[in-house]
Amino acid sequence: MINYLIMDKYLLDILVCPKSGGKLNYSKETNELISKDSKLAYPIRDNIPVMLIQEAREITIDE
């Protein structure tokens, strides 16, 4: 789990969505970085955000 990160504020401030260039939000429930602009969720594996578009999953408006 990525508790130490509760997504480290500094890291969230510098990381952007590779597709949109927009802000990312950390989802504690899914342990993913969410881009509302791109409607993509980037996984975090072994405490490392995987910022590859092809590894992201599409999210719904409800998420």
Secondary structure per residue as TSV (DSSP state, phi and psi in degrees):
chain	resnum	aa	ss	phi	psi
A	1	M	-	360.0	159.7
A	2	I	-	-108.6	38.5
A	3	N	G	-57.9	-39.3
A	4	Y	G	-60.1	-25.8
A	5	L	G	-85.3	-19.9
A	6	I	T	-2.2	57.5
A	7	M	S	25.4	102.5
A	8	D	-	-39.9	121.6
A	9	K	H	-54.8	-42.4
A	10	Y	H	-61.6	-44.8
A	11	L	H	-62.6	-42.5
A	12	L	H	-64.1	-32.0
A	13	D	H	-71.1	-29.5
A	14	I	H	-98.3	-24.3
A	15	L	-	-78.4	141.0
A	16	V	-	-133.0	160.5
A	17	C	-	-65.5	127.5
A	18	P	T	-64.0	-23.9
A	19	K	T	-84.1	-50.4
A	20	S	T	-99.9	-20.8
A	21	G	-	77.6	8.1
A	22	G	-	-90.4	176.3
A	23	K	-	-65.0	149.0
A	24	L	-	-115.1	146.7
A	25	N	E	-120.5	143.3
A	26	Y	E	-87.9	130.4
A	27	S	E	-104.0	111.0
A	28	K	T	-66.8	-35.0
A	29	E	T	-64.5	-41.4
A	30	T	T	-106.0	-6.8
A	31	N	T	55.3	53.6
A	32	E	E	-137.1	161.1
A	33	L	E	-100.3	125.8
A	34	I	E	-106.2	130.6
A	35	S	E	-110.1	109.1
A	36	K	T	-70.5	-32.3
A	37	D	T	-63.2	-46.0
A	38	S	T	-90.2	-11.8
A	39	K	T	58.2	44.4
A	40	L	E	-126.5	149.4
A	41	A	E	-121.4	120.3
A	42	Y	E	-95.4	128.9
A	43	P	E	-73.4	157.2
A	44	I	E	-117.9	118.2
A	45	R	E	-120.2	130.0
A	46	D	T	51.5	41.8
A	47	N	T	66.3	18.1
A	48	I	E	-122.0	120.9
A	49	P	E	-65.5	130.7
A	50	V	-	-96.7	100.2
A	51	M	-	-97.1	48.3
A	52	L	-	-110.9	127.7
A	53	I	G	-56.6	-40.2
A	54	Q	G	-69.6	-16.1
A	55	E	G	-93.3	-12.9
A	56	A	-	-78.2	155.9
A	57	R	E	-111.4	149.1
A	58	E	E	-75.4	141.6
A	59	I	-	-112.4	158.1
A	60	T	-	-92.8	169.3
A	61	I	T	-61.8	-31.0
A	62	D	T	-70.2	-21.0
A	63	E	-	-80.6	360.0
